[in-house]
Amino acid sequence: MNARFLSCLFLLAYLTSCTKEKKEQPPLDRNQMTNLLIDIYLAEARTTLLPVSRDSAYRLFLPHQDSLMRHKGIGDSTIKRAYSYYLRHPTEFEAIYDAVIDSLSLREQRIRENKPPGL
């Protein structure tokens, strides 16, 4: 009887250890993270174009970034968790940054194509 009990216990332990682990989900999916980073980089670029010192531009950018997050409904903790997730998954983060770079490059190309000659 003791051997049967140990066998059942071992079988139960084995079966529960074989259950599928839930795949960790990012707080922001790839598209959300890509769009967020694009918006942040565009806001940062606009701020650096202001005729103010670098320190002043930084001080102006922070409230603008907070406003952007509120508008998108994303809190600081969500952003921190998203960065943490993607730092643990560098291949996914690299794909996001590739999309960000491609999008920003395409925007720049479109702007350059629409500029009047001589500017």
Sequence and secondary structure as in RCSB ss.txt:
>XXXX:A:sequence
MNARFLSCLFLLAYLTSCTKEKKEQPPLDRNQMTNLLIDIYLAEARTTLLPVSRDSAYRLFLPHQDSLMRHKGIG
DSTIKRAYSYYLRHPTEFEAIYDAVIDSLSLREQRIRENKPPGL
>XXXX:A:secstr
 HHHHHHHHHHHHHHHHTS       SS HHHHHHHHHHHHHHHHHHHTSSS HHHHHHHHHHHHHHHHHHHT  
HHHHHHHHHHHHH HHHHHHHHHHHHHHHHHHHHHHHHHS TT 
